[in-house]
């Protein structure tokens, strides 16, 4: 049986988890993570994971995205 870890305790989130956690659409997250110098994306093969703490820091100073 696989144990579920709450989203707020995970260090890396899937696009779906990040969208739910931050209230940002999946398509907008894809656009943000497609940027060449994106610090908060982690590529695992073709799967992209969002580094929760780094995205939180990124959004802290933003007025709009």
N, CA, C and O atoms as a Tripos MOL2 file, in Angstrom:
@<TRIPOS>MOLECULE
protein
  260   259    65     0     0
PROTEIN
NO_CHARGES

@<TRIPOS>ATOM
      1 N           0.8390   -1.1870    0.0000 N.3       1 UNK1
      2 CA          0.0000    0.0000    0.0000 C.3       1 UNK1
      3 C           0.8830    1.2490    0.0000 C.2       1 UNK1
      4 O           1.7800    1.3780    0.8330 O.2       1 UNK1
      5 N           0.6320    2.1510   -0.9180 N.am      2 UNK2
      6 CA          1.4460    3.3590   -1.0630 C.3       2 UNK2
      7 C           0.9450    4.4580   -0.1220 C.2       2 UNK2
      8 O          -0.2540    4.7260   -0.0410 O.2       2 UNK2
      9 N           1.8760    5.0820    0.5800 N.am      3 UNK3
     10 CA          1.5220    6.1340    1.5230 C.3       3 UNK3
     11 C           1.3860    7.4700    0.7880 C.2       3 UNK3
     12 O           2.2350    7.8160   -0.0320 O.2       3 UNK3
     13 N           0.3260    8.2140    1.0790 N.am      4 UNK4
     14 CA          0.1040    9.5190    0.4690 C.3       4 UNK4
     15 C           0.7850   10.6040    1.2830 C.2       4 UNK4
     16 O           0.6220   10.6650    2.5010 O.2       4 UNK4
     17 N           1.5430   11.4550    0.6210 N.am      5 UNK5
     18 CA          2.2100   12.5770    1.2720 C.3       5 UNK5
     19 C           1.4200   13.8320    0.9300 C.2       5 UNK5
     20 O           1.1110   14.0580   -0.2400 O.2       5 UNK5
     21 N           1.0830   14.6570    1.9230 N.am      6 UNK6
     22 CA          0.3410   15.8930    1.6260 C.3       6 UNK6
     23 C           1.1420   16.8020    0.6910 C.2       6 UNK6
     24 O           2.3720   16.8280    0.7460 O.2       6 UNK6
     25 N           0.4440   17.5400   -0.1600 N.am      7 UNK7
     26 CA          1.0830   18.4110   -1.1470 C.3       7 UNK7
     27 C           2.0140   19.4120   -0.4840 C.2       7 UNK7
     28 O           3.1070   19.6660   -0.9890 O.2       7 UNK7
     29 N           1.5990   19.9830    0.6390 N.am      8 UNK8
     30 CA          2.4150   21.0310    1.2860 C.3       8 UNK8
     31 C           3.6970   20.4850    1.8930 C.2       8 UNK8
     32 O           4.5400   21.2720    2.3240 O.2       8 UNK8
     33 N           3.8790   19.1720    1.9460 N.am      9 UNK9
     34 CA          5.1080   18.5720    2.4540 C.3       9 UNK9
     35 C           6.0290   18.0730    1.3300 C.2       9 UNK9
     36 O           7.1840   17.7290    1.5840 O.2       9 UNK9
     37 N           5.5320   18.0320    0.1120 N.am     10 UNK10
     38 CA          6.3370   17.5650   -1.0150 C.3      10 UNK10
     39 C           7.2940   18.6590   -1.4640 C.2      10 UNK10
     40 O           6.9530   19.8410   -1.4310 O.2      10 UNK10
     41 N           8.4780   18.2690   -1.8770 N.am     11 UNK11
     42 CA          9.4210   19.2590   -2.3930 C.3      11 UNK11
     43 C           9.2140   19.4880   -3.8900 C.2      11 UNK11
     44 O           9.4590   20.5890   -4.3820 O.2      11 UNK11
     45 N           8.7700   18.4740   -4.6130 N.am     12 UNK12
     46 CA          8.5180   18.5780   -6.0490 C.3      12 UNK12
     47 C           7.0740   18.1720   -6.3260 C.2      12 UNK12
     48 O           6.5790   17.1790   -5.7940 O.2      12 UNK12
     49 N           6.4130   18.9580   -7.1670 N.am     13 UNK13
     50 CA          5.0100   18.7210   -7.4790 C.3      13 UNK13
     51 C           4.8260   18.4740   -8.9690 C.2      13 UNK13
     52 O           5.5650   19.0140   -9.7920 O.2      13 UNK13
     53 N           3.8480   17.6630   -9.3040 N.am     14 UNK14
     54 CA          3.4640   17.5130  -10.7080 C.3      14 UNK14
     55 C           2.7500   18.7910  -11.1310 C.2      14 UNK14
     56 O           2.4090   19.6180  -10.2850 O.2      14 UNK14
     57 N           2.5230   18.9590  -12.4130 N.am     15 UNK15
     58 CA          1.8060   20.1410  -12.8870 C.3      15 UNK15
     59 C           0.4100   20.2320  -12.2650 C.2      15 UNK15
     60 O          -0.0350   21.3170  -11.8900 O.2      15 UNK15
     61 N          -0.2680   19.1080  -12.1580 N.am     16 UNK16
     62 CA         -1.6150   19.0900  -11.5900 C.3      16 UNK16
     63 C          -1.5890   19.4880  -10.1130 C.2      16 UNK16
     64 O          -2.4290   20.2670   -9.6610 O.2      16 UNK16
     65 N          -0.6300   18.9540   -9.3690 N.am     17 UNK17
     66 CA         -0.5040   19.2970   -7.9530 C.3      17 UNK17
     67 C          -0.1480   20.7690   -7.7740 C.2      17 UNK17
     68 O          -0.7060   21.4460   -6.9100 O.2      17 UNK17
     69 N           0.7820   21.2630   -8.5900 N.am     18 UNK18
     70 CA          1.1940   22.6660   -8.4950 C.3      18 UNK18
     71 C           0.0320   23.5960   -8.8530 C.2      18 UNK18
     72 O          -0.1420   24.6390   -8.2230 O.2      18 UNK18
     73 N          -0.7490   23.2280   -9.8420 N.am     19 UNK19
     74 CA         -1.9010   24.0400  -10.2270 C.3      19 UNK19
     75 C          -2.8920   24.1280   -9.0710 C.2      19 UNK19
     76 O          -3.4170   25.2040   -8.7860 O.2      19 UNK19
     77 N          -3.1460   23.0210   -8.4130 N.am     20 UNK20
     78 CA         -4.0670   23.0160   -7.2720 C.3      20 UNK20
     79 C          -3.4920   23.7780   -6.0890 C.2      20 UNK20
     80 O          -4.2150   24.5190   -5.4230 O.2      20 UNK20
     81 N          -2.2160   23.6090   -5.8200 N.am     21 UNK21
     82 CA         -1.5630   24.2330   -4.6620 C.3      21 UNK21
     83 C          -1.4690   25.7520   -4.8110 C.2      21 UNK21
     84 O          -1.7570   26.4870   -3.8660 O.2      21 UNK21
     85 N          -1.0660   26.2240   -5.9930 N.am     22 UNK22
     86 CA         -0.8270   27.6430   -6.1980 C.3      22 UNK22
     87 C          -2.0200   28.3820   -6.8140 C.2      22 UNK22
     88 O          -2.0480   29.6130   -6.8220 O.2      22 UNK22
     89 N          -2.9960   27.6450   -7.3230 N.am     23 UNK23
     90 CA         -4.1480   28.2840   -7.9510 C.3      23 UNK23
     91 C          -3.8140   28.8750   -9.3140 C.2      23 UNK23
     92 O          -4.3890   29.8860   -9.7180 O.2      23 UNK23
     93 N          -2.8930   28.2480  -10.0120 N.am     24 UNK24
     94 CA         -2.4640   28.6840  -11.3410 C.3      24 UNK24
     95 C          -2.8440   27.5810  -12.3210 C.2      24 UNK24
     96 O          -2.7500   26.3960  -11.9980 O.2      24 UNK24
     97 N          -3.2700   27.9670  -13.5040 N.am     25 UNK25
     98 CA         -3.6550   26.9770  -14.5050 C.3      25 UNK25
     99 C          -2.4700   26.1570  -14.9970 C.2      25 UNK25
    100 O          -1.3300   26.6230  -14.9960 O.2      25 UNK25
    101 N          -2.7530   24.9410  -15.4120 N.am     26 UNK26
    102 CA         -1.7150   24.0360  -15.9060 C.3      26 UNK26
    103 C          -1.0300   24.6160  -17.1450 C.2      26 UNK26
    104 O           0.1900   24.5280  -17.2770 O.2      26 UNK26
    105 N          -1.8060   25.2050  -18.0490 N.am     27 UNK27
    106 CA         -1.2150   25.7840  -19.2560 C.3      27 UNK27
    107 C          -0.2820   26.9410  -18.9160 C.2      27 UNK27
    108 O           0.7620   27.0900  -19.5500 O.2      27 UNK27
    109 N          -0.6330   27.7550  -17.9380 N.am     28 UNK28
    110 CA          0.2340   28.8570  -17.5310 C.3      28 UNK28
    111 C           1.5140   28.3240  -16.9020 C.2      28 UNK28
    112 O           2.5900   28.8770  -17.1300 O.2      28 UNK28
    113 N           1.4130   27.2540  -16.1110 N.am     29 UNK29
    114 CA          2.6040   26.6290  -15.5260 C.3      29 UNK29
    115 C           3.5100   26.0650  -16.6190 C.2      29 UNK29
    116 O           4.7340   26.1640  -16.5290 O.2      29 UNK29
    117 N           2.9140   25.4810  -17.6360 N.am     30 UNK30
    118 CA          3.7140   24.9730  -18.7600 C.3      30 UNK30
    119 C           4.4650   26.1070  -19.4380 C.2      30 UNK30
    120 O           5.6430   25.9710  -19.7670 O.2      30 UNK30
    121 N           3.7770   27.2330  -19.6470 N.am     31 UNK31
    122 CA          4.4120   28.3930  -20.2830 C.3      31 UNK31
    123 C           5.5710   28.9030  -19.4380 C.2      31 UNK31
    124 O           6.6490   29.1840  -19.9610 O.2      31 UNK31
    125 N           5.3520   29.0210  -18.1330 N.am     32 UNK32
    126 CA          6.4120   29.4990  -17.2390 C.3      32 UNK32
    127 C           7.6090   28.5580  -17.2290 C.2      32 UNK32
    128 O           8.7540   29.0120  -17.2220 O.2      32 UNK32
    129 N           7.3590   27.2650  -17.2280 N.am     33 UNK33
    130 CA          8.4440   26.2880  -17.1300 C.3      33 UNK33
    131 C           9.1160   26.0120  -18.4690 C.2      33 UNK33
    132 O          10.1610   25.3630  -18.5080 O.2      33 UNK33
    133 N           8.5390   26.4920  -19.5620 N.am     34 UNK34
    134 CA          9.1810   26.3560  -20.8710 C.3      34 UNK34
    135 C          10.3090   27.3670  -21.0660 C.2      34 UNK34
    136 O          11.1380   27.2090  -21.9620 O.2      34 UNK34
    137 N          10.3410   28.4020  -20.2320 N.am     35 UNK35
    138 CA         11.3830   29.4170  -20.3540 C.3      35 UNK35
    139 C          12.7500   28.7960  -20.0940 C.2      35 UNK35
    140 O          12.8930   27.9160  -19.2450 O.2      35 UNK35
    141 N          13.7350   29.2570  -20.8220 N.am     36 UNK36
    142 CA         15.0660   28.6650  -20.7850 C.3      36 UNK36
    143 C          15.7380   28.7480  -19.4050 C.2      36 UNK36
    144 O          16.3890   27.7930  -18.9820 O.2      36 UNK36
    145 N          15.5890   29.8620  -18.7100 N.am     37 UNK37
    146 CA         16.2500   30.0640  -17.4230 C.3      37 UNK37
    147 C          15.3340   29.7960  -16.2360 C.2      37 UNK37
    148 O          15.5510   30.3590  -15.1630 O.2      37 UNK37
    149 N          14.3410   28.9710  -16.3910 N.am     38 UNK38
    150 CA         13.3970   28.6770  -15.3120 C.3      38 UNK38
    151 C          14.1040   27.8890  -14.2040 C.2      38 UNK38
    152 O          14.6080   26.7900  -14.4340 O.2      38 UNK38
    153 N          14.1320   28.4680  -13.0050 N.am     39 UNK39
    154 CA         14.8340   27.8470  -11.8750 C.3      39 UNK39
    155 C          13.9760   26.8190  -11.1280 C.2      39 UNK39
    156 O          14.5100   25.9900  -10.3910 O.2      39 UNK39
    157 N          12.6580   26.8690  -11.3120 N.am     40 UNK40
    158 CA         11.7900   26.0280  -10.4870 C.3      40 UNK40
    159 C          11.2210   24.8090  -11.2130 C.2      40 UNK40
    160 O          10.2610   24.1980  -10.7440 O.2      40 UNK40
    161 N          11.8110   24.4570  -12.3540 N.am     41 UNK41
    162 CA         11.3810   23.2400  -13.0420 C.3      41 UNK41
    163 C          12.4780   22.1850  -12.9260 C.2      41 UNK41
    164 O          13.6670   22.4940  -13.0020 O.2      41 UNK41
    165 N          12.0610   20.9490  -12.7430 N.am     42 UNK42
    166 CA         12.9650   19.8050  -12.6920 C.3      42 UNK42
    167 C          12.4600   18.8090  -13.7260 C.2      42 UNK42
    168 O          11.3390   18.3100  -13.6280 O.2      42 UNK42
    169 N          13.2890   18.5290  -14.7060 N.am     43 UNK43
    170 CA         12.9060   17.5860  -15.7600 C.3      43 UNK43
    171 C          13.3350   16.1830  -15.3690 C.2      43 UNK43
    172 O          14.4990   15.9450  -15.0480 O.2      43 UNK43
    173 N          12.3990   15.2710  -15.3970 N.am     44 UNK44
    174 CA         12.6530   13.8560  -15.1250 C.3      44 UNK44
    175 C          12.2580   13.1180  -16.4110 C.2      44 UNK44
    176 O          11.1250   12.6600  -16.5610 O.2      44 UNK44
    177 N          13.2140   13.0170  -17.3240 N.am     45 UNK45
    178 CA         12.8850   12.5230  -18.6580 C.3      45 UNK45
    179 C          12.0650   13.5890  -19.3610 C.2      45 UNK45
    180 O          12.5160   14.7250  -19.5040 O.2      45 UNK45
    181 N          10.8610   13.2340  -19.8020 N.am     46 UNK46
    182 CA          9.9800   14.2190  -20.4270 C.3      46 UNK46
    183 C           8.9510   14.7620  -19.4390 C.2      46 UNK46
    184 O           8.1340   15.6110  -19.7980 O.2      46 UNK46
    185 N           8.9840   14.2860  -18.2140 N.am     47 UNK47
    186 CA          8.0540   14.7310  -17.1720 C.3      47 UNK47
    187 C           8.6430   15.9410  -16.4620 C.2      47 UNK47
    188 O           9.8070   15.9290  -16.0620 O.2      47 UNK47
    189 N           7.8370   16.9840  -16.3070 N.am     48 UNK48
    190 CA          8.3230   18.1700  -15.5990 C.3      48 UNK48
    191 C           7.7190   18.2160  -14.2000 C.2      48 UNK48
    192 O           6.5160   18.0360  -14.0100 O.2      48 UNK48
    193 N           8.5850   18.4600  -13.2400 N.am     49 UNK49
    194 CA          8.1640   18.6110  -11.8540 C.3      49 UNK49
    195 C           8.4630   20.0400  -11.4190 C.2      49 UNK49
    196 O           9.4390   20.6450  -11.8630 O.2      49 UNK49
    197 N           7.6280   20.5640  -10.5610 N.am     50 UNK50
    198 CA          7.7660   21.9260  -10.0830 C.3      50 UNK50
    199 C           8.3940   21.8970   -8.6990 C.2      50 UNK50
    200 O           7.9020   21.2160   -7.7980 O.2      50 UNK50
    201 N           9.4860   22.6430   -8.5340 N.am     51 UNK51
    202 CA         10.1350   22.7730   -7.2310 C.3      51 UNK51
    203 C           9.3080   23.7620   -6.4090 C.2      51 UNK51
    204 O           9.3620   24.9710   -6.6350 O.2      51 UNK51
    205 N           8.5460   23.2320   -5.4560 N.am     52 UNK52
    206 CA          7.5440   24.0010   -4.7300 C.3      52 UNK52
    207 C           8.1090   25.2490   -4.0660 C.2      52 UNK52
    208 O           7.5540   26.3350   -4.2310 O.2      52 UNK52
    209 N           9.1900   25.1180   -3.3250 N.am     53 UNK53
    210 CA          9.7540   26.2570   -2.5880 C.3      53 UNK53
    211 C          10.2720   27.3390   -3.5350 C.2      53 UNK53
    212 O          10.0900   28.5280   -3.2750 O.2      53 UNK53
    213 N          10.9140   26.9360   -4.6280 N.am     54 UNK54
    214 CA         11.4360   27.9220   -5.5730 C.3      54 UNK54
    215 C          10.3090   28.6510   -6.3110 C.2      54 UNK54
    216 O          10.4170   29.8490   -6.5740 O.2      54 UNK54
    217 N           9.2410   27.9430   -6.6420 N.am     55 UNK55
    218 CA          8.1050   28.6120   -7.2850 C.3      55 UNK55
    219 C           7.4300   29.5520   -6.2850 C.2      55 UNK55
    220 O           6.9740   30.6340   -6.6550 O.2      55 UNK55
    221 N           7.3700   29.1480   -5.0480 N.am     56 UNK56
    222 CA          6.8040   30.0060   -4.0030 C.3      56 UNK56
    223 C           7.6100   31.3040   -3.8900 C.2      56 UNK56
    224 O           7.0300   32.3860   -3.7950 O.2      56 UNK56
    225 N           8.9360   31.2040   -3.9010 N.am     57 UNK57
    226 CA          9.7990   32.3880   -3.8570 C.3      57 UNK57
    227 C           9.6140   33.2470   -5.1040 C.2      57 UNK57
    228 O           9.5690   34.4740   -5.0130 O.2      57 UNK57
    229 N           9.5070   32.6130   -6.2600 N.am     58 UNK58
    230 CA          9.3210   33.3240   -7.5190 C.3      58 UNK58
    231 C           8.0280   34.1390   -7.4880 C.2      58 UNK58
    232 O           8.0120   35.2970   -7.9080 O.2      58 UNK58
    233 N           6.9530   33.5400   -6.9960 N.am     59 UNK59
    234 CA          5.6450   34.1990   -6.9870 C.3      59 UNK59
    235 C           5.5350   35.2740   -5.9040 C.2      59 UNK59
    236 O           4.7040   36.1770   -6.0050 O.2      59 UNK59
    237 N           6.3590   35.1770   -4.8840 N.am     60 UNK60
    238 CA          6.2760   36.1070   -3.7560 C.3      60 UNK60
    239 C           6.4330   37.5640   -4.2020 C.2      60 UNK60
    240 O           5.7610   38.4420   -3.6620 O.2      60 UNK60
    241 N           7.2840   37.8320   -5.1510 N.am     61 UNK61
    242 CA          7.5700   39.1980   -5.5870 C.3      61 UNK61
    243 C           6.8240   39.5980   -6.8500 C.2      61 UNK61
    244 O           7.0220   40.7100   -7.3380 O.2      61 UNK61
    245 N           5.9880   38.7500   -7.3890 N.am     62 UNK62
    246 CA          5.3030   39.0400   -8.6380 C.3      62 UNK62
    247 C           3.9520   39.7330   -8.3920 C.2      62 UNK62
    248 O           3.2370   39.4200   -7.4400 O.2      62 UNK62
    249 N           3.6330   40.6690   -9.2670 N.am     63 UNK63
    250 CA          2.3270   41.3170   -9.2420 C.3      63 UNK63
    251 C           1.3530   40.5440  -10.1260 C.2      63 UNK63
    252 O           0.1820   40.3750   -9.7860 O.2      63 UNK63
    253 N           1.8550   40.0820  -11.2570 N.am     64 UNK64
    254 CA          1.0450   39.2610  -12.1710 C.3      64 UNK64
    255 C           1.9620   38.3150  -12.9360 C.2      64 UNK64
    256 O           3.1640   38.5500  -13.0600 O.2      64 UNK64
    257 N           1.3700   37.2490  -13.4400 N.am     65 UNK65
    258 CA          2.1540   36.2920  -14.2240 C.3      65 UNK65
    259 C           1.4160   35.9900  -15.5220 C.2      65 UNK65
    260 O           1.8980   35.2040  -16.3380 O.2      65 UNK65
@<TRIPOS>BOND
     1     1     2 1
     2     2     3 1
     3     3     4 2
     4     3     5 am
     5     5     6 1
     6     6     7 1
     7     7     8 2
     8     7     9 am
     9     9    10 1
    10    10    11 1
    11    11    12 2
    12    11    13 am
    13    13    14 1
    14    14    15 1
    15    15    16 2
    16    15    17 am
    17    17    18 1
    18    18    19 1
    19    19    20 2
    20    19    21 am
    21    21    22 1
    22    22    23 1
    23    23    24 2
    24    23    25 am
    25    25    26 1
    26    26    27 1
    27    27    28 2
    28    27    29 am
    29    29    30 1
    30    30    31 1
    31    31    32 2
    32    31    33 am
    33    33    34 1
    34    34    35 1
    35    35    36 2
    36    35    37 am
    37    37    38 1
    38    38    39 1
    39    39    40 2
    40    39    41 am
    41    41    42 1
    42    42    43 1
    43    43    44 2
    44    43    45 am
    45    45    46 1
    46    46    47 1
    47    47    48 2
    48    47    49 am
    49    49    50 1
    50    50    51 1
    51    51    52 2
    52    51    53 am
    53    53    54 1
    54    54    55 1
    55    55    56 2
    56    55    57 am
    57    57    58 1
    58    58    59 1
    59    59    60 2
    60    59    61 am
    61    61    62 1
    62    62    63 1
    63    63    64 2
    64    63    65 am
    65    65    66 1
    66    66    67 1
    67    67    68 2
    68    67    69 am
    69    69    70 1
    70    70    71 1
    71    71    72 2
    72    71    73 am
    73    73    74 1
    74    74    75 1
    75    75    76 2
    76    75    77 am
    77    77    78 1
    78    78    79 1
    79    79    80 2
    80    79    81 am
    81    81    82 1
    82    82    83 1
    83    83    84 2
    84    83    85 am
    85    85    86 1
    86    86    87 1
    87    87    88 2
    88    87    89 am
    89    89    90 1
    90    90    91 1
    91    91    92 2
    92    91    93 am
    93    93    94 1
    94    94    95 1
    95    95    96 2
    96    95    97 am
    97    97    98 1
    98    98    99 1
    99    99   100 2
   100    99   101 am
   101   101   102 1
   102   102   103 1
   103   103   104 2
   104   103   105 am
   105   105   106 1
   106   106   107 1
   107   107   108 2
   108   107   109 am
   109   109   110 1
   110   110   111 1
   111   111   112 2
   112   111   113 am
   113   113   114 1
   114   114   115 1
   115   115   116 2
   116   115   117 am
   117   117   118 1
   118   118   119 1
   119   119   120 2
   120   119   121 am
   121   121   122 1
   122   122   123 1
   123   123   124 2
   124   123   125 am
   125   125   126 1
   126   126   127 1
   127   127   128 2
   128   127   129 am
   129   129   130 1
   130   130   131 1
   131   131   132 2
   132   131   133 am
   133   133   134 1
   134   134   135 1
   135   135   136 2
   136   135   137 am
   137   137   138 1
   138   138   139 1
   139   139   140 2
   140   139   141 am
   141   141   142 1
   142   142   143 1
   143   143   144 2
   144   143   145 am
   145   145   146 1
   146   146   147 1
   147   147   148 2
   148   147   149 am
   149   149   150 1
   150   150   151 1
   151   151   152 2
   152   151   153 am
   153   153   154 1
   154   154   155 1
   155   155   156 2
   156   155   157 am
   157   157   158 1
   158   158   159 1
   159   159   160 2
   160   159   161 am
   161   161   162 1
   162   162   163 1
   163   163   164 2
   164   163   165 am
   165   165   166 1
   166   166   167 1
   167   167   168 2
   168   167   169 am
   169   169   170 1
   170   170   171 1
   171   171   172 2
   172   171   173 am
   173   173   174 1
   174   174   175 1
   175   175   176 2
   176   175   177 am
   177   177   178 1
   178   178   179 1
   179   179   180 2
   180   179   181 am
   181   181   182 1
   182   182   183 1
   183   183   184 2
   184   183   185 am
   185   185   186 1
   186   186   187 1
   187   187   188 2
   188   187   189 am
   189   189   190 1
   190   190   191 1
   191   191   192 2
   192   191   193 am
   193   193   194 1
   194   194   195 1
   195   195   196 2
   196   195   197 am
   197   197   198 1
   198   198   199 1
   199   199   200 2
   200   199   201 am
   201   201   202 1
   202   202   203 1
   203   203   204 2
   204   203   205 am
   205   205   206 1
   206   206   207 1
   207   207   208 2
   208   207   209 am
   209   209   210 1
   210   210   211 1
   211   211   212 2
   212   211   213 am
   213   213   214 1
   214   214   215 1
   215   215   216 2
   216   215   217 am
   217   217   218 1
   218   218   219 1
   219   219   220 2
   220   219   221 am
   221   221   222 1
   222   222   223 1
   223   223   224 2
   224   223   225 am
   225   225   226 1
   226   226   227 1
   227   227   228 2
   228   227   229 am
   229   229   230 1
   230   230   231 1
   231   231   232 2
   232   231   233 am
   233   233   234 1
   234   234   235 1
   235   235   236 2
   236   235   237 am
   237   237   238 1
   238   238   239 1
   239   239   240 2
   240   239   241 am
   241   241   242 1
   242   242   243 1
   243   243   244 2
   244   243   245 am
   245   245   246 1
   246   246   247 1
   247   247   248 2
   248   247   249 am
   249   249   250 1
   250   250   251 1
   251   251   252 2
   252   251   253 am
   253   253   254 1
   254   254   255 1
   255   255   256 2
   256   255   257 am
   257   257   258 1
   258   258   259 1
   259   259   260 2
@<TRIPOS>SUBSTRUCTURE
     1 UNK1         2 RESIDUE 1 A UNK
     2 UNK2         6 RESIDUE 1 A UNK
     3 UNK3        10 RESIDUE 1 A UNK
     4 UNK4        14 RESIDUE 1 A UNK
     5 UNK5        18 RESIDUE 1 A UNK
     6 UNK6        22 RESIDUE 1 A UNK
     7 UNK7        26 RESIDUE 1 A UNK
     8 UNK8        30 RESIDUE 1 A UNK
     9 UNK9        34 RESIDUE 1 A UNK
    10 UNK10       38 RESIDUE 1 A UNK
    11 UNK11       42 RESIDUE 1 A UNK
    12 UNK12       46 RESIDUE 1 A UNK
    13 UNK13       50 RESIDUE 1 A UNK
    14 UNK14       54 RESIDUE 1 A UNK
    15 UNK15       58 RESIDUE 1 A UNK
    16 UNK16       62 RESIDUE 1 A UNK
    17 UNK17       66 RESIDUE 1 A UNK
    18 UNK18       70 RESIDUE 1 A UNK
    19 UNK19       74 RESIDUE 1 A UNK
    20 UNK20       78 RESIDUE 1 A UNK
    21 UNK21       82 RESIDUE 1 A UNK
    22 UNK22       86 RESIDUE 1 A UNK
    23 UNK23       90 RESIDUE 1 A UNK
    24 UNK24       94 RESIDUE 1 A UNK
    25 UNK25       98 RESIDUE 1 A UNK
    26 UNK26      102 RESIDUE 1 A UNK
    27 UNK27      106 RESIDUE 1 A UNK
    28 UNK28      110 RESIDUE 1 A UNK
    29 UNK29      114 RESIDUE 1 A UNK
    30 UNK30      118 RESIDUE 1 A UNK
    31 UNK31      122 RESIDUE 1 A UNK
    32 UNK32      126 RESIDUE 1 A UNK
    33 UNK33      130 RESIDUE 1 A UNK
    34 UNK34      134 RESIDUE 1 A UNK
    35 UNK35      138 RESIDUE 1 A UNK
    36 UNK36      142 RESIDUE 1 A UNK
    37 UNK37      146 RESIDUE 1 A UNK
    38 UNK38      150 RESIDUE 1 A UNK
    39 UNK39      154 RESIDUE 1 A UNK
    40 UNK40      158 RESIDUE 1 A UNK
    41 UNK41      162 RESIDUE 1 A UNK
    42 UNK42      166 RESIDUE 1 A UNK
    43 UNK43      170 RESIDUE 1 A UNK
    44 UNK44      174 RESIDUE 1 A UNK
    45 UNK45      178 RESIDUE 1 A UNK
    46 UNK46      182 RESIDUE 1 A UNK
    47 UNK47      186 RESIDUE 1 A UNK
    48 UNK48      190 RESIDUE 1 A UNK
    49 UNK49      194 RESIDUE 1 A UNK
    50 UNK50      198 RESIDUE 1 A UNK
    51 UNK51      202 RESIDUE 1 A UNK
    52 UNK52      206 RESIDUE 1 A UNK
    53 UNK53      210 RESIDUE 1 A UNK
    54 UNK54      214 RESIDUE 1 A UNK
    55 UNK55      218 RESIDUE 1 A UNK
    56 UNK56      222 RESIDUE 1 A UNK
    57 UNK57      226 RESIDUE 1 A UNK
    58 UNK58      230 RESIDUE 1 A UNK
    59 UNK59      234 RESIDUE 1 A UNK
    60 UNK60      238 RESIDUE 1 A UNK
    61 UNK61      242 RESIDUE 1 A UNK
    62 UNK62      246 RESIDUE 1 A UNK
    63 UNK63      250 RESIDUE 1 A UNK
    64 UNK64      254 RESIDUE 1 A UNK
    65 UNK65      258 RESIDUE 1 A UNK
